[in-house]
Amino acid sequence: MNTVAAPLENGFCNGNDEGVVSAKRIKLGPQQANESCKPTKPAAAAAVNANGHPTAKSTERRKSATACSSENFRVAENGHQDVNNEEKDHPTSSAALIRRNQDGEISDGYLTTDDWKTKWERGKTKFHKTQVHGMLKKHYQRLVQGRDAPRFLVPLCGKTLDMIWLLEQGCGVVGCDVVELGVQQFFVENKLEYTTETLKDIDGTVYKGKDEDITIYCADFFKLSSALIGQFDCIWDRGSMAAINPSDRKRYCDVISDVLKPDSRYLLDIFEVPHDVFSGPPHNIDPEEITQLFGDVCRVEQLEHVDAMNPWSKTWGVAYFYENNFLLTRKK
């Protein structure tokens, strides 16, 4: 056991408290694909109605662009494996469009563990926020449901300052990230002493705060289970689901469902973004897909729909960039 003194954060949003709020219980059906594939940027004034809900026109435009970009994405992902480091087959079809990631590099959007490690080694972590995420603060009370010292899971945590804020609220915090550099930076930059221990059941290392109730598993998230890390009162997912490869969403859902206690809550932050010229991550997730993935085990409520376009996302060449927040409650 080594003693040393320490955010991988795969969310992608400006994180302010501004935006349009539409607290509602949603019952979403399958998406109706639009035949038109040309992304059209909705006018700001027409994006939502007076009640904060997306207008039919703006929703249709998003679906139109998403239908096009989803098709391109399927071409780009053809032949890829899951999340391991197996060699990936890049698209060779002349019909595949050239797309770029958030760093301006040509990419098909598929990232391996080594790709994420390289991002951190090269300092390409602009997705890391230097302040606590506003959505977490805003919805914290609904998330914890009055619990004292709730136990939180922060998947794909990186070195997010959200974990420090949760500690200050008296929470027990467990994070997970596959990139060790980000985990180490979290403890060092926040001047937290820690111990390390090699995991026995899976490949990886567990970092434990010496004086704070925080543990971070540096391991493959998809190999975690309630048998290994226990169950949680709350989960805060800031863009993590939008960062993984889309083909891994069902596996991601399975892990989340396994570690949620009955009647626990899961605050989920995802995005709507076209992939005609932008490869991601973040990857587009239609709100309907959340119900499709979690509806059997959780009650799904959409809290917010926000126009999250900012100077950085404008450089991606996208027609729109929306942030959606969901509150999921594990069924008993």
Contacts in CASP RR format, 6 or more apart in sequence:
PFRMAT RR
TARGET T0000
AUTHOR 0000-0000-0000
METHOD contacts of the structure
MODEL  1
MNTVAAPLENGFCNGNDEGVVSAKRIKLGPQQANESCKPTKPAAAAAVNA
NGHPTAKSTERRKSATACSSENFRVAENGHQDVNNEEKDHPTSSAALIRR
NQDGEISDGYLTTDDWKTKWERGKTKFHKTQVHGMLKKHYQRLVQGRDAP
RFLVPLCGKTLDMIWLLEQGCGVVGCDVVELGVQQFFVENKLEYTTETLK
DIDGTVYKGKDEDITIYCADFFKLSSALIGQFDCIWDRGSMAAINPSDRK
RYCDVISDVLKPDSRYLLDIFEVPHDVFSGPPHNIDPEEITQLFGDVCRV
EQLEHVDAMNPWSKTWGVAYFYENNFLLTRKK
1 195 0 8 1.000
1 196 0 8 1.000
1 197 0 8 1.000
2 195 0 8 1.000
2 196 0 8 1.000
3 193 0 8 1.000
3 194 0 8 1.000
3 195 0 8 1.000
3 210 0 8 1.000
4 184 0 8 1.000
4 187 0 8 1.000
4 188 0 8 1.000
4 193 0 8 1.000
4 194 0 8 1.000
4 195 0 8 1.000
4 196 0 8 1.000
5 187 0 8 1.000
5 188 0 8 1.000
5 191 0 8 1.000
5 192 0 8 1.000
5 193 0 8 1.000
5 194 0 8 1.000
6 159 0 8 1.000
6 183 0 8 1.000
6 184 0 8 1.000
6 185 0 8 1.000
6 186 0 8 1.000
6 187 0 8 1.000
6 188 0 8 1.000
6 189 0 8 1.000
6 190 0 8 1.000
6 191 0 8 1.000
6 192 0 8 1.000
6 194 0 8 1.000
7 128 0 8 1.000
7 157 0 8 1.000
7 158 0 8 1.000
7 159 0 8 1.000
7 160 0 8 1.000
7 161 0 8 1.000
7 163 0 8 1.000
7 182 0 8 1.000
7 185 0 8 1.000
7 186 0 8 1.000
7 189 0 8 1.000
8 116 0 8 1.000
8 120 0 8 1.000
8 125 0 8 1.000
8 156 0 8 1.000
8 157 0 8 1.000
8 158 0 8 1.000
8 159 0 8 1.000
8 177 0 8 1.000
8 178 0 8 1.000
8 179 0 8 1.000
8 182 0 8 1.000
8 183 0 8 1.000
9 125 0 8 1.000
9 127 0 8 1.000
9 128 0 8 1.000
9 129 0 8 1.000
9 156 0 8 1.000
9 157 0 8 1.000
9 158 0 8 1.000
9 159 0 8 1.000
9 160 0 8 1.000
9 162 0 8 1.000
9 238 0 8 1.000
10 127 0 8 1.000
10 156 0 8 1.000
10 158 0 8 1.000
10 239 0 8 1.000
10 240 0 8 1.000
10 242 0 8 1.000
10 243 0 8 1.000
10 244 0 8 1.000
10 281 0 8 1.000
11 127 0 8 1.000
11 156 0 8 1.000
11 238 0 8 1.000
11 239 0 8 1.000
11 240 0 8 1.000
11 242 0 8 1.000
11 243 0 8 1.000
11 269 0 8 1.000
11 282 0 8 1.000
12 102 0 8 1.000
12 127 0 8 1.000
12 239 0 8 1.000
12 242 0 8 1.000
12 243 0 8 1.000
12 271 0 8 1.000
12 281 0 8 1.000
12 282 0 8 1.000
12 313 0 8 1.000
13 133 0 8 1.000
13 238 0 8 1.000
13 239 0 8 1.000
13 269 0 8 1.000
13 271 0 8 1.000
13 308 0 8 1.000
13 323 0 8 1.000
14 308 0 8 1.000
14 310 0 8 1.000
15 129 0 8 1.000
15 133 0 8 1.000
15 134 0 8 1.000
15 135 0 8 1.000
15 308 0 8 1.000
15 323 0 8 1.000
16 134 0 8 1.000
17 134 0 8 1.000
17 135 0 8 1.000
17 137 0 8 1.000
17 138 0 8 1.000
18 306 0 8 1.000
19 304 0 8 1.000
19 306 0 8 1.000
19 307 0 8 1.000
20 47 0 8 1.000
20 48 0 8 1.000
20 52 0 8 1.000
20 304 0 8 1.000
20 305 0 8 1.000
20 306 0 8 1.000
20 307 0 8 1.000
21 52 0 8 1.000
21 303 0 8 1.000
21 304 0 8 1.000
22 48 0 8 1.000
22 51 0 8 1.000
22 52 0 8 1.000
22 53 0 8 1.000
22 54 0 8 1.000
22 302 0 8 1.000
22 303 0 8 1.000
22 304 0 8 1.000
22 305 0 8 1.000
23 301 0 8 1.000
23 302 0 8 1.000
23 303 0 8 1.000
23 304 0 8 1.000
24 53 0 8 1.000
24 301 0 8 1.000
24 302 0 8 1.000
25 299 0 8 1.000
25 300 0 8 1.000
25 301 0 8 1.000
26 287 0 8 1.000
26 291 0 8 1.000
26 300 0 8 1.000
26 301 0 8 1.000
26 302 0 8 1.000
27 291 0 8 1.000
28 287 0 8 1.000
28 288 0 8 1.000
28 290 0 8 1.000
28 291 0 8 1.000
29 288 0 8 1.000
29 291 0 8 1.000
30 288 0 8 1.000
31 63 0 8 1.000
31 66 0 8 1.000
31 286 0 8 1.000
31 288 0 8 1.000
32 63 0 8 1.000
33 63 0 8 1.000
33 67 0 8 1.000
34 60 0 8 1.000
34 63 0 8 1.000
34 64 0 8 1.000
34 67 0 8 1.000
35 67 0 8 1.000
36 64 0 8 1.000
36 67 0 8 1.000
36 68 0 8 1.000
37 64 0 8 1.000
37 65 0 8 1.000
37 67 0 8 1.000
37 68 0 8 1.000
37 71 0 8 1.000
37 276 0 8 1.000
38 64 0 8 1.000
38 65 0 8 1.000
38 68 0 8 1.000
39 64 0 8 1.000
39 65 0 8 1.000
39 68 0 8 1.000
39 69 0 8 1.000
39 274 0 8 1.000
39 276 0 8 1.000
39 318 0 8 1.000
39 319 0 8 1.000
39 320 0 8 1.000
40 61 0 8 1.000
40 64 0 8 1.000
40 65 0 8 1.000
40 319 0 8 1.000
41 61 0 8 1.000
41 319 0 8 1.000
41 320 0 8 1.000
42 57 0 8 1.000
42 58 0 8 1.000
42 61 0 8 1.000
42 62 0 8 1.000
42 319 0 8 1.000
42 320 0 8 1.000
44 307 0 8 1.000
46 55 0 8 1.000
46 57 0 8 1.000
46 58 0 8 1.000
47 54 0 8 1.000
47 55 0 8 1.000
47 58 0 8 1.000
47 307 0 8 1.000
48 54 0 8 1.000
48 55 0 8 1.000
48 58 0 8 1.000
48 305 0 8 1.000
48 307 0 8 1.000
49 55 0 8 1.000
52 305 0 8 1.000
53 305 0 8 1.000
54 62 0 8 1.000
54 305 0 8 1.000
61 320 0 8 1.000
62 272 0 8 1.000
62 274 0 8 1.000
62 320 0 8 1.000
62 322 0 8 1.000
65 274 0 8 1.000
65 276 0 8 1.000
65 319 0 8 1.000
65 320 0 8 1.000
66 272 0 8 1.000
66 274 0 8 1.000
66 284 0 8 1.000
66 286 0 8 1.000
68 274 0 8 1.000
68 276 0 8 1.000
69 274 0 8 1.000
69 275 0 8 1.000
69 276 0 8 1.000
69 284 0 8 1.000
70 275 0 8 1.000
70 284 0 8 1.000
72 96 0 8 1.000
72 97 0 8 1.000
72 99 0 8 1.000
72 275 0 8 1.000
72 276 0 8 1.000
73 246 0 8 1.000
73 275 0 8 1.000
73 283 0 8 1.000
73 284 0 8 1.000
75 91 0 8 1.000
75 93 0 8 1.000
75 95 0 8 1.000
75 96 0 8 1.000
76 91 0 8 1.000
76 96 0 8 1.000
76 99 0 8 1.000
76 108 0 8 1.000
76 109 0 8 1.000
76 110 0 8 1.000
76 279 0 8 1.000
77 108 0 8 1.000
77 110 0 8 1.000
77 245 0 8 1.000
77 246 0 8 1.000
77 247 0 8 1.000
78 89 0 8 1.000
78 91 0 8 1.000
79 88 0 8 1.000
79 89 0 8 1.000
80 88 0 8 1.000
80 89 0 8 1.000
80 110 0 8 1.000
80 245 0 8 1.000
80 247 0 8 1.000
81 88 0 8 1.000
82 222 0 8 1.000
82 245 0 8 1.000
82 247 0 8 1.000
82 248 0 8 1.000
82 251 0 8 1.000
83 112 0 8 1.000
83 113 0 8 1.000
83 220 0 8 1.000
83 222 0 8 1.000
83 244 0 8 1.000
83 245 0 8 1.000
83 248 0 8 1.000
83 251 0 8 1.000
84 112 0 8 1.000
84 113 0 8 1.000
84 220 0 8 1.000
85 112 0 8 1.000
85 113 0 8 1.000
85 114 0 8 1.000
88 110 0 8 1.000
88 112 0 8 1.000
90 108 0 8 1.000
91 108 0 8 1.000
96 108 0 8 1.000
97 276 0 8 1.000
97 277 0 8 1.000
98 106 0 8 1.000
98 277 0 8 1.000
99 106 0 8 1.000
99 107 0 8 1.000
99 108 0 8 1.000
99 109 0 8 1.000
99 275 0 8 1.000
99 276 0 8 1.000
99 277 0 8 1.000
99 278 0 8 1.000
99 279 0 8 1.000
99 280 0 8 1.000
100 106 0 8 1.000
100 107 0 8 1.000
100 277 0 8 1.000
100 278 0 8 1.000
100 279 0 8 1.000
100 316 0 8 1.000
101 107 0 8 1.000
101 109 0 8 1.000
101 278 0 8 1.000
101 279 0 8 1.000
101 280 0 8 1.000
101 281 0 8 1.000
102 126 0 8 1.000
102 127 0 8 1.000
102 278 0 8 1.000
102 280 0 8 1.000
102 281 0 8 1.000
102 282 0 8 1.000
102 312 0 8 1.000
102 316 0 8 1.000
103 124 0 8 1.000
103 126 0 8 1.000
104 315 0 8 1.000
104 316 0 8 1.000
107 279 0 8 1.000
107 280 0 8 1.000
108 279 0 8 1.000
109 245 0 8 1.000
109 279 0 8 1.000
109 280 0 8 1.000
109 281 0 8 1.000
109 283 0 8 1.000
110 245 0 8 1.000
111 245 0 8 1.000
111 281 0 8 1.000
113 178 0 8 1.000
113 179 0 8 1.000
113 220 0 8 1.000
116 178 0 8 1.000
116 179 0 8 1.000
117 178 0 8 1.000
117 179 0 8 1.000
117 181 0 8 1.000
119 125 0 8 1.000
120 179 0 8 1.000
120 181 0 8 1.000
120 182 0 8 1.000
121 181 0 8 1.000
126 312 0 8 1.000
128 158 0 8 1.000
128 159 0 8 1.000
128 160 0 8 1.000
129 160 0 8 1.000
129 161 0 8 1.000
130 161 0 8 1.000
131 161 0 8 1.000
132 161 0 8 1.000
132 162 0 8 1.000
132 164 0 8 1.000
132 165 0 8 1.000
133 160 0 8 1.000
133 162 0 8 1.000
133 238 0 8 1.000
133 269 0 8 1.000
135 238 0 8 1.000
135 267 0 8 1.000
135 269 0 8 1.000
135 304 0 8 1.000
135 325 0 8 1.000
136 143 0 8 1.000
136 162 0 8 1.000
136 165 0 8 1.000
136 236 0 8 1.000
136 238 0 8 1.000
136 267 0 8 1.000
137 165 0 8 1.000
139 267 0 8 1.000
139 303 0 8 1.000
139 325 0 8 1.000
139 327 0 8 1.000
140 169 0 8 1.000
142 265 0 8 1.000
142 327 0 8 1.000
143 234 0 8 1.000
143 236 0 8 1.000
143 265 0 8 1.000
143 267 0 8 1.000
143 327 0 8 1.000
144 150 0 8 1.000
144 171 0 8 1.000
144 233 0 8 1.000
144 234 0 8 1.000
144 265 0 8 1.000
145 263 0 8 1.000
145 265 0 8 1.000
147 233 0 8 1.000
147 234 0 8 1.000
149 170 0 8 1.000
149 171 0 8 1.000
149 172 0 8 1.000
150 171 0 8 1.000
150 172 0 8 1.000
150 233 0 8 1.000
150 234 0 8 1.000
151 171 0 8 1.000
151 172 0 8 1.000
151 174 0 8 1.000
151 231 0 8 1.000
151 232 0 8 1.000
151 233 0 8 1.000
151 234 0 8 1.000
152 166 0 8 1.000
152 171 0 8 1.000
152 172 0 8 1.000
152 173 0 8 1.000
152 174 0 8 1.000
152 232 0 8 1.000
152 233 0 8 1.000
152 234 0 8 1.000
152 235 0 8 1.000
152 236 0 8 1.000
153 174 0 8 1.000
153 175 0 8 1.000
153 176 0 8 1.000
153 229 0 8 1.000
153 232 0 8 1.000
153 234 0 8 1.000
153 235 0 8 1.000
153 236 0 8 1.000
153 259 0 8 1.000
154 160 0 8 1.000
154 162 0 8 1.000
154 163 0 8 1.000
154 166 0 8 1.000
154 173 0 8 1.000
154 174 0 8 1.000
154 175 0 8 1.000
154 176 0 8 1.000
154 235 0 8 1.000
154 236 0 8 1.000
154 237 0 8 1.000
154 238 0 8 1.000
155 175 0 8 1.000
155 176 0 8 1.000
155 221 0 8 1.000
155 235 0 8 1.000
155 237 0 8 1.000
155 240 0 8 1.000
155 256 0 8 1.000
156 176 0 8 1.000
156 177 0 8 1.000
156 178 0 8 1.000
156 221 0 8 1.000
156 239 0 8 1.000
156 240 0 8 1.000
156 243 0 8 1.000
156 244 0 8 1.000
157 163 0 8 1.000
157 175 0 8 1.000
157 176 0 8 1.000
157 177 0 8 1.000
157 183 0 8 1.000
157 186 0 8 1.000
157 216 0 8 1.000
158 177 0 8 1.000
158 179 0 8 1.000
158 182 0 8 1.000
158 183 0 8 1.000
158 186 0 8 1.000
159 182 0 8 1.000
159 183 0 8 1.000
159 185 0 8 1.000
159 186 0 8 1.000
159 189 0 8 1.000
160 186 0 8 1.000
160 238 0 8 1.000
162 236 0 8 1.000
162 238 0 8 1.000
163 173 0 8 1.000
163 175 0 8 1.000
163 186 0 8 1.000
163 214 0 8 1.000
164 190 0 8 1.000
166 172 0 8 1.000
166 173 0 8 1.000
166 236 0 8 1.000
167 173 0 8 1.000
167 212 0 8 1.000
167 213 0 8 1.000
167 214 0 8 1.000
170 213 0 8 1.000
171 213 0 8 1.000
171 234 0 8 1.000
172 213 0 8 1.000
172 214 0 8 1.000
173 213 0 8 1.000
173 214 0 8 1.000
173 215 0 8 1.000
174 214 0 8 1.000
174 215 0 8 1.000
174 216 0 8 1.000
174 217 0 8 1.000
174 229 0 8 1.000
174 232 0 8 1.000
175 214 0 8 1.000
175 215 0 8 1.000
175 216 0 8 1.000
175 217 0 8 1.000
176 216 0 8 1.000
176 217 0 8 1.000
176 218 0 8 1.000
176 219 0 8 1.000
176 221 0 8 1.000
176 224 0 8 1.000
176 229 0 8 1.000
177 183 0 8 1.000
177 216 0 8 1.000
177 217 0 8 1.000
177 218 0 8 1.000
177 221 0 8 1.000
178 218 0 8 1.000
178 219 0 8 1.000
178 220 0 8 1.000
178 221 0 8 1.000
179 218 0 8 1.000
180 205 0 8 1.000
180 218 0 8 1.000
183 207 0 8 1.000
183 216 0 8 1.000
183 218 0 8 1.000
184 207 0 8 1.000
186 192 0 8 1.000
186 216 0 8 1.000
187 193 0 8 1.000
187 194 0 8 1.000
187 207 0 8 1.000
187 209 0 8 1.000
192 209 0 8 1.000
192 210 0 8 1.000
192 211 0 8 1.000
192 212 0 8 1.000
192 214 0 8 1.000
193 209 0 8 1.000
193 210 0 8 1.000
193 211 0 8 1.000
194 207 0 8 1.000
194 208 0 8 1.000
194 209 0 8 1.000
194 210 0 8 1.000
195 207 0 8 1.000
195 208 0 8 1.000
195 209 0 8 1.000
195 210 0 8 1.000
196 205 0 8 1.000
196 206 0 8 1.000
196 207 0 8 1.000
196 208 0 8 1.000
197 205 0 8 1.000
197 206 0 8 1.000
197 208 0 8 1.000
198 204 0 8 1.000
198 205 0 8 1.000
198 206 0 8 1.000
199 205 0 8 1.000
199 206 0 8 1.000
199 217 0 8 1.000
199 219 0 8 1.000
199 228 0 8 1.000
201 228 0 8 1.000
202 219 0 8 1.000
202 220 0 8 1.000
202 223 0 8 1.000
202 224 0 8 1.000
202 228 0 8 1.000
203 219 0 8 1.000
203 220 0 8 1.000
203 223 0 8 1.000
204 217 0 8 1.000
204 218 0 8 1.000
204 219 0 8 1.000
205 217 0 8 1.000
205 218 0 8 1.000
205 219 0 8 1.000
206 215 0 8 1.000
206 216 0 8 1.000
206 217 0 8 1.000
206 218 0 8 1.000
206 219 0 8 1.000
207 215 0 8 1.000
207 216 0 8 1.000
207 217 0 8 1.000
207 218 0 8 1.000
208 214 0 8 1.000
208 215 0 8 1.000
209 215 0 8 1.000
217 224 0 8 1.000
217 229 0 8 1.000
221 252 0 8 1.000
221 255 0 8 1.000
222 248 0 8 1.000
222 251 0 8 1.000
222 252 0 8 1.000
222 255 0 8 1.000
224 255 0 8 1.000
224 259 0 8 1.000
225 255 0 8 1.000
225 258 0 8 1.000
225 259 0 8 1.000
226 258 0 8 1.000
226 259 0 8 1.000
229 259 0 8 1.000
230 259 0 8 1.000
231 259 0 8 1.000
231 260 0 8 1.000
231 261 0 8 1.000
231 264 0 8 1.000
232 259 0 8 1.000
232 260 0 8 1.000
232 261 0 8 1.000
232 264 0 8 1.000
233 261 0 8 1.000
233 264 0 8 1.000
233 265 0 8 1.000
234 264 0 8 1.000
234 265 0 8 1.000
234 266 0 8 1.000
234 267 0 8 1.000
235 256 0 8 1.000
235 259 0 8 1.000
235 260 0 8 1.000
235 264 0 8 1.000
235 265 0 8 1.000
235 266 0 8 1.000
235 267 0 8 1.000
236 267 0 8 1.000
237 256 0 8 1.000
237 266 0 8 1.000
237 267 0 8 1.000
237 268 0 8 1.000
237 269 0 8 1.000
238 269 0 8 1.000
239 269 0 8 1.000
239 270 0 8 1.000
239 271 0 8 1.000
239 282 0 8 1.000
241 249 0 8 1.000
241 252 0 8 1.000
241 268 0 8 1.000
241 270 0 8 1.000
241 285 0 8 1.000
242 269 0 8 1.000
242 270 0 8 1.000
242 271 0 8 1.000
242 281 0 8 1.000
242 282 0 8 1.000
242 283 0 8 1.000
242 285 0 8 1.000
243 281 0 8 1.000
243 282 0 8 1.000
243 283 0 8 1.000
244 252 0 8 1.000
244 281 0 8 1.000
244 283 0 8 1.000
245 283 0 8 1.000
246 283 0 8 1.000
249 285 0 8 1.000
249 289 0 8 1.000
249 293 0 8 1.000
250 293 0 8 1.000
253 293 0 8 1.000
253 294 0 8 1.000
256 266 0 8 1.000
256 294 0 8 1.000
257 294 0 8 1.000
257 297 0 8 1.000
257 298 0 8 1.000
257 330 0 8 1.000
260 266 0 8 1.000
260 297 0 8 1.000
260 298 0 8 1.000
260 330 0 8 1.000
261 330 0 8 1.000
262 330 0 8 1.000
262 331 0 8 1.000
262 332 0 8 1.000
263 329 0 8 1.000
263 330 0 8 1.000
263 332 0 8 1.000
264 329 0 8 1.000
264 330 0 8 1.000
265 327 0 8 1.000
265 328 0 8 1.000
265 329 0 8 1.000
265 330 0 8 1.000
266 298 0 8 1.000
266 327 0 8 1.000
266 328 0 8 1.000
266 329 0 8 1.000
266 330 0 8 1.000
267 325 0 8 1.000
267 326 0 8 1.000
267 327 0 8 1.000
267 328 0 8 1.000
268 290 0 8 1.000
268 325 0 8 1.000
268 326 0 8 1.000
268 327 0 8 1.000
268 328 0 8 1.000
269 323 0 8 1.000
269 324 0 8 1.000
269 325 0 8 1.000
270 285 0 8 1.000
270 290 0 8 1.000
270 323 0 8 1.000
270 324 0 8 1.000
270 326 0 8 1.000
271 282 0 8 1.000
271 283 0 8 1.000
271 284 0 8 1.000
271 285 0 8 1.000
271 308 0 8 1.000
271 321 0 8 1.000
271 322 0 8 1.000
271 323 0 8 1.000
271 324 0 8 1.000
272 284 0 8 1.000
272 285 0 8 1.000
272 286 0 8 1.000
272 287 0 8 1.000
272 320 0 8 1.000
272 321 0 8 1.000
272 322 0 8 1.000
272 324 0 8 1.000
273 280 0 8 1.000
273 282 0 8 1.000
273 283 0 8 1.000
273 284 0 8 1.000
273 313 0 8 1.000
273 316 0 8 1.000
273 318 0 8 1.000
273 320 0 8 1.000
273 321 0 8 1.000
273 322 0 8 1.000
274 284 0 8 1.000
274 318 0 8 1.000
274 319 0 8 1.000
274 320 0 8 1.000
275 283 0 8 1.000
275 284 0 8 1.000
277 316 0 8 1.000
277 317 0 8 1.000
277 318 0 8 1.000
278 316 0 8 1.000
278 317 0 8 1.000
278 318 0 8 1.000
285 324 0 8 1.000
287 302 0 8 1.000
287 324 0 8 1.000
287 326 0 8 1.000
290 300 0 8 1.000
290 326 0 8 1.000
290 328 0 8 1.000
291 300 0 8 1.000
294 300 0 8 1.000
294 328 0 8 1.000
297 330 0 8 1.000
297 331 0 8 1.000
298 328 0 8 1.000
298 329 0 8 1.000
298 330 0 8 1.000
298 331 0 8 1.000
299 328 0 8 1.000
299 329 0 8 1.000
299 331 0 8 1.000
300 326 0 8 1.000
300 328 0 8 1.000
301 326 0 8 1.000
301 327 0 8 1.000
301 328 0 8 1.000
301 329 0 8 1.000
302 324 0 8 1.000
302 325 0 8 1.000
302 326 0 8 1.000
303 325 0 8 1.000
303 326 0 8 1.000
303 327 0 8 1.000
304 323 0 8 1.000
304 324 0 8 1.000
304 325 0 8 1.000
305 322 0 8 1.000
305 323 0 8 1.000
305 324 0 8 1.000
306 322 0 8 1.000
306 323 0 8 1.000
306 324 0 8 1.000
306 325 0 8 1.000
307 320 0 8 1.000
307 321 0 8 1.000
307 322 0 8 1.000
308 321 0 8 1.000
308 322 0 8 1.000
308 323 0 8 1.000
309 320 0 8 1.000
309 321 0 8 1.000
310 321 0 8 1.000
313 321 0 8 1.000
END
